[in-house]
Amino acid sequence: AQSVAQPEDQVNVAEGNPLTVKCTYSVSGNPYLFWYVQYPNRGLQFLLKYITGDNLVKGSYGFEAEFNKSQTSFHLKKPSALVSDSALYFCAVRAPGAGSYQLTFGKGTKLSVIP
Amino acid sequence: GAVVSQHPSWVICKSGTSVKIECRSLDFQATTMFWYRQFPKQSLMLMATSNEGSKATYEQGVEKDKFLINHASLTLSTLTVTSAHPEDSSFYICSARDREQGASYEQYFGPGTRLTVT
């Protein structure tokens, strides 16, 4: 069975500083990895994904993530945090293969960017 | 971009009544839609996978007779919470896959429906 771990419930960072939101995964085979962001009382918005190719993936709003196969990690990063980045961030994984398109989500990490 | 809508965005109902939540893909056809439930400050829990023209596949522990799912067309799936109780109060989110895209593409999420049962 596949699983995702987001070890931090909350991450606080000062505006303008770099931010990292951690994610590790467990899946059979090569994973499809995703990051989503959720603002209060809203659905999830897609940020970026890793399917294959370059380990550094660039996504929306200046976010990027690095796929590290040896460490089974897919940490989300941004060079300079904005107050508007404050939200709930979810990492998700899908095992490649026929039939199932289900995503398994981590528990989420609340990011607070302090002015 | 692909847009998924949900209706209503919030609903309050009395205990014992039934509530229907709609999930629509507005600019693409979705052979597969997913229904999630999210408790406060928690992750999304997959309830069921809805396939157009066939019965939904429910996750373990989800009562199929309580959470009725219908996916009658390529753009609409509905979730009906029957005989709702206060413990069914939650944030329900749907997502959809574009059938024209490959397996590696992301799911598109609706904005969610806040259900409160009094």
Interface residues (C-beta under 8 A of the other chain):
Chain A: Y32 F34 Y36 N41 R42 G43 L44 Q45 F46 K49 I51 F90 P96 Y101 Q102 L103 F105 G106 K107 G108 K110
Chain B: V4 Q6 T32 F34 K41 Q42 S43 L44 L46 T49 F91 I93 S95 R97 A103 S104 E106 Q107 Y108 F109 G110 P111 G112 R114
